[in-house]
Amino acid sequence: MLDSKLCNRQWVYTDAGRTFDSSGSDACQQNGFKFTIASYNVLAQNLLEDNSYLYSHCRDLRCLEWSYRQKRLLSEIAFYEPDVSGIRDL
């Protein structure tokens, strides 16, 4: 299950995204142009471990373990059901 923080993310739209968002979903459907893309910049585990001082603010160090991060990423991707995803071989 996702944290409420994830469900209330601030999304960043491109210029095209702002145009479609402001004109409402009907405009997207009329033009036949509606899809979602998920893209994640997932820090490589070895970089995280080599630079652990950057994460000293983390109260729960298990959050930095790949098995924990992977499960949460997959859960979030499944929740949003993107049409295109940049995640593979997790």
N, CA, C and O of each residue as an XYZ file, in Angstrom:
360
protein
N       0.842     -1.182      0.000
C       0.000      0.000      0.000
C       0.881      1.237      0.000
O       1.935      1.250      0.637
N       0.460      2.272     -0.707
C       1.234      3.496     -0.820
C       0.948      4.444      0.326
O      -0.167      4.509      0.842
N       1.977      5.176      0.712
C       1.801      6.227      1.714
C       0.937      7.333      1.122
O       0.913      7.529     -0.093
N       0.239      8.045      1.976
C      -0.577      9.161      1.498
C       0.295     10.237      0.860
O      -0.184     10.974     -0.003
N       1.572     10.349      1.263
C       2.483     11.327      0.669
C       2.646     11.069     -0.826
O       2.689     12.007     -1.623
N       2.734      9.794     -1.204
C       2.927      9.465     -2.610
C       1.695      9.787     -3.427
O       1.807     10.193     -4.584
N       0.543      9.617     -2.854
C      -0.694      9.892     -3.577
C      -0.917     11.386     -3.762
O      -1.720     11.790     -4.602
N      -0.226     12.201     -3.001
C      -0.398     13.651     -3.071
C       0.843     14.334     -3.642
O       1.176     15.448     -3.239
N       1.523     13.681     -4.569
C       2.729     14.258     -5.161
C       2.418     15.505     -5.966
O       1.307     15.691     -6.462
N       3.421     16.348     -6.080
C       3.337     17.512     -6.955
C       3.885     17.090     -8.310
O       5.067     16.766     -8.426
N       3.044     17.089     -9.328
C       3.453     16.650    -10.655
C       4.054     17.810    -11.420
O       3.651     18.959    -11.238
N       5.024     17.511    -12.281
C       5.667     18.497    -13.132
C       5.202     18.235    -14.556
O       5.429     17.155    -15.101
N       4.557     19.218    -15.152
C       4.021     19.067    -16.497
C       4.909     19.763    -17.525
O       5.523     20.789    -17.232
N       4.972     19.212    -18.702
C       5.606     19.883    -19.829
C       4.636     20.940    -20.344
O       3.502     21.020    -19.872
N       5.069     21.749    -21.304
C       4.156     22.736    -21.894
C       2.935     22.047    -22.488
O       1.809     22.506    -22.300
N       3.153     20.948    -23.201
C       2.028     20.201    -23.788
C       1.131     19.651    -22.690
O      -0.092     19.676    -22.825
N       1.711     19.163    -21.622
C       0.930     18.631    -20.507
C       0.072     19.696    -19.857
O      -1.077     19.439    -19.499
N       0.629     20.906    -19.699
C      -0.151     22.007    -19.116
C      -1.322     22.367    -20.022
O      -2.417     22.654    -19.538
N      -1.099     22.354    -21.322
C      -2.169     22.671    -22.270
C      -3.305     21.672    -22.144
O      -4.469     22.062    -22.057
N      -2.974     20.380    -22.135
C      -4.015     19.360    -22.041
C      -4.667     19.347    -20.669
O      -5.871     19.115    -20.555
N      -3.880     19.595    -19.622
C      -4.433     19.590    -18.274
C      -5.412     20.754    -18.088
O      -6.467     20.586    -17.477
N      -5.066     21.922    -18.610
C      -5.933     23.089    -18.425
C      -7.197     23.008    -19.272
O      -8.211     23.616    -18.931
N      -7.147     22.265    -20.369
C      -8.341     22.164    -21.214
C      -9.231     21.004    -20.803
O     -10.289     20.790    -21.394
N      -8.814     20.268    -19.811
C      -9.636     19.172    -19.287
C      -9.440     17.872    -20.037
O      -8.933     17.860    -21.159
N      -9.840     16.783    -19.415
C      -9.625     15.461    -19.996
C     -10.446     15.250    -21.256
O     -10.072     14.433    -22.098
N     -11.573     15.976    -21.413
C     -12.390     15.828    -22.621
C     -11.592     16.178    -23.864
O     -11.707     15.504    -24.888
N     -10.769     17.243    -23.781
C      -9.961     17.650    -24.927
C      -8.970     16.558    -25.295
O      -8.723     16.307    -26.475
N      -8.409     15.917    -24.298
C      -7.475     14.827    -24.549
C      -8.180     13.681    -25.264
O      -7.641     13.107    -26.210
N      -9.368     13.356    -24.815
C     -10.097     12.241    -25.416
C     -10.567     12.582    -26.818
O     -10.552     11.715    -27.692
N     -10.982     13.814    -27.060
C     -11.436     14.212    -28.389
C     -10.301     14.153    -29.404
O     -10.511     13.790    -30.562
N      -9.111     14.507    -28.968
C      -7.958     14.497    -29.861
C      -7.292     13.120    -29.929
O      -6.366     12.912    -30.713
N      -7.765     12.190    -29.111
C      -7.177     10.855    -29.100
C      -5.757     10.835    -28.562
O      -4.967      9.963    -28.924
N      -5.433     11.771    -27.715
C      -4.072     11.911    -27.205
C      -4.092     11.877    -25.687
O      -4.141     12.914    -25.026
N      -4.054     10.670    -25.151
C      -4.027     10.564    -23.700
C      -3.216      9.330    -23.321
O      -3.596      8.201    -23.634
N      -2.110      9.558    -22.651
C      -1.306      8.468    -22.140
C      -0.471      8.985    -20.977
O      -0.296     10.192    -20.812
N       0.033      8.077    -20.189
C       0.867      8.454    -19.052
C       2.233      7.804    -19.188
O       2.372      6.704    -19.723
N       3.224      8.506    -18.694
C       4.606      8.021    -18.712
C       5.139      8.097    -17.293
O       4.941      9.090    -16.594
N       5.807      7.051    -16.881
C       6.479      7.065    -15.576
C       7.978      6.975    -15.820
O       8.448      6.108    -16.557
N       8.705      7.859    -15.209
C      10.152      7.866    -15.347
C      10.758      8.076    -13.962
O      10.378      8.999    -13.242
N      11.673      7.239    -13.607
C      12.305      7.320    -12.295
C      13.815      7.385    -12.453
O      14.402      6.652    -13.249
N      14.421      8.250    -11.703
C      15.869      8.326    -11.639
C      16.258      7.580    -10.361
O      16.374      8.177     -9.291
N      16.453      6.291    -10.489
C      16.715      5.444     -9.337
C      18.218      5.397     -9.091
O      18.987      4.965     -9.950
N      18.616      5.838     -7.932
C      20.025      5.844     -7.562
C      20.552      4.421     -7.472
O      19.958      3.574     -6.804
N      21.662      4.160     -8.140
C      22.287      2.839     -8.068
C      22.673      2.552     -6.619
O      23.161      3.430     -5.907
N      22.447      1.323     -6.201
C      22.690      0.956     -4.806
C      24.139      1.218     -4.392
O      24.386      1.687     -3.281
N      25.101      0.921     -5.274
C      26.493      1.136     -4.886
C      26.807      2.624     -4.708
O      27.634      2.978     -3.868
N      26.160      3.501     -5.486
C      26.365      4.939     -5.294
C      25.751      5.407     -3.982
O      26.317      6.248     -3.284
N      24.606      4.861     -3.662
C      23.966      5.186     -2.396
C      24.884      4.784     -1.234
O      25.100      5.557     -0.301
N      25.407      3.583     -1.309
C      26.265      3.088     -0.218
C      27.592      3.841     -0.156
O      28.112      4.080      0.934
N      28.149      4.217     -1.309
C      29.415      4.953     -1.332
C      29.273      6.386     -0.832
O      30.257      7.014     -0.442
N      28.048      6.896     -0.845
C      27.793      8.280     -0.425
C      26.752      8.337      0.686
O      25.883      9.209      0.695
N      26.849      7.419      1.600
C      25.832      7.291      2.646
C      25.686      8.553      3.503
O      24.635      8.767      4.108
N      26.719      9.385      3.562
C      26.630     10.617      4.345
C      25.514     11.539      3.825
O      24.988     12.363      4.572
N      25.160     11.395      2.552
C      24.083     12.208      1.981
C      22.714     11.828      2.539
O      21.748     12.580      2.404
N      22.643     10.667      3.159
C      21.363     10.155      3.654
C      21.346     10.037      5.168
O      20.565      9.267      5.727
N      22.202     10.796      5.829
C      22.273     10.746      7.294
C      20.978     11.221      7.940
O      20.732     10.925      9.110
N      20.147     11.951      7.202
C      18.873     12.444      7.734
C      17.809     11.348      7.791
O      16.769     11.536      8.423
N      18.051     10.215      7.146
C      17.066      9.122      7.137
C      16.989      8.496      8.520
O      17.987      8.021      9.062
N      15.800      8.504      9.071
C      15.612      7.921     10.407
C      15.636      6.404     10.369
O      16.142      5.756     11.285
N      15.085      5.846      9.303
C      14.987      4.396      9.183
C      15.923      3.940      8.067
O      15.602      4.092      6.888
N      17.064      3.390      8.427
C      18.074      3.026      7.442
C      17.641      1.891      6.513
O      18.258      1.686      5.468
N      16.603      1.159      6.873
C      16.142      0.101      5.965
C      15.584      0.703      4.680
O      15.503      0.022      3.658
N      15.202      1.967      4.727
C      14.708      2.656      3.532
C      15.775      2.714      2.441
O      15.450      2.877      1.265
N      17.033      2.582      2.819
C      18.126      2.656      1.859
C      18.485      1.295      1.265
O      19.283      1.222      0.331
N      17.919      0.243      1.785
C      18.207     -1.098      1.261
C      17.443     -1.308     -0.038
O      16.277     -0.931     -0.150
N      18.112     -1.918     -1.023
C      17.497     -2.083     -2.328
C      16.203     -2.888     -2.260
O      15.236     -2.539     -2.938
N      16.156     -3.933     -1.479
C      14.940     -4.758     -1.421
C      13.742     -3.916     -0.973
O      12.631     -4.106     -1.469
N      13.958     -3.008     -0.059
C      12.897     -2.116      0.418
C      12.512     -1.103     -0.661
O      11.330     -0.899     -0.937
N      13.514     -0.473     -1.266
C      13.273      0.528     -2.310
C      12.583     -0.096     -3.514
O      11.666      0.498     -4.080
N      13.014     -1.278     -3.905
C      12.433     -1.946     -5.070
C      10.950     -2.236     -4.861
O      10.130     -1.980     -5.743
N      10.615     -2.764     -3.704
C       9.219     -3.089     -3.410
C       8.338     -1.840     -3.480
O       7.233     -1.885     -4.021
N       8.824     -0.741     -2.937
C       8.044      0.501     -2.942
C       7.928      1.084     -4.349
O       6.872      1.598     -4.718
N       8.986      1.010     -5.125
C       8.925      1.499     -6.503
C       7.909      0.712     -7.321
O       7.084      1.291     -8.028
N       7.975     -0.598     -7.220
C       7.043     -1.438     -7.975
C       5.603     -1.201     -7.532
O       4.686     -1.214     -8.354
N       5.409     -0.987     -6.256
C       4.077     -0.697     -5.740
C       3.560      0.624     -6.304
O       2.394      0.725     -6.688
N       4.413      1.619     -6.354
C       4.001      2.919     -6.879
C       3.707      2.833     -8.381
O       2.731      3.421     -8.847
N       4.515      2.127     -9.124
C       4.278      1.971    -10.565
C       2.954      1.251    -10.795
O       2.175      1.648    -11.661
N       2.698      0.211    -10.036
C       1.436     -0.529    -10.176
C       0.245      0.369     -9.834
O      -0.805      0.271    -10.468
N       0.402      1.235     -8.844
C      -0.674      2.130     -8.434
C      -1.038      3.109     -9.558
O      -2.219      3.325     -9.832
N      -0.032      3.697    -10.205
C      -0.286      4.704    -11.230
C      -0.579      4.110    -12.610
O      -1.105      4.812    -13.474
N      -0.257      2.859    -12.831
C      -0.511      2.160    -14.095
C      -0.123      2.984    -15.320
O      -0.980      3.267    -16.158
N       1.139      3.374    -15.445
C       1.524      4.178    -16.610
C       1.488      3.350    -17.896
O       1.705      2.139    -17.881
N       1.210      4.034    -19.003
C       1.229      3.371    -20.297
C       2.653      3.087    -20.753
O       2.916      2.096    -21.435
N       3.571      3.975    -20.364
C       4.984      3.832    -20.713
C       5.768      3.979    -19.417
O       5.531      4.900    -18.636
N       6.705      3.061    -19.198
C       7.510      3.102    -17.986
C       8.971      2.910    -18.339
O       9.307      2.112    -19.214
N       9.837      3.640    -17.660
C      11.266      3.521    -17.894
C      11.927      2.514    -16.975
O      13.154      2.483    -16.886
N      11.150      1.690    -16.291
C      11.708      0.727    -15.358
C      11.746     -0.648    -16.036
O      10.765     -1.076    -16.644
N      12.859     -1.313    -15.927
C      12.943     -2.682    -16.443
C      13.935     -3.468    -15.600
O      14.822     -2.906    -14.958
N      13.763     -4.745    -15.621
C      14.660     -5.676    -14.910
C      14.823     -5.352    -13.432
O      15.928     -5.400    -12.894
N      13.716     -5.023    -12.785
C      13.769     -4.830    -11.336
C      13.514     -6.178    -10.705
O      13.504     -6.294     -9.479
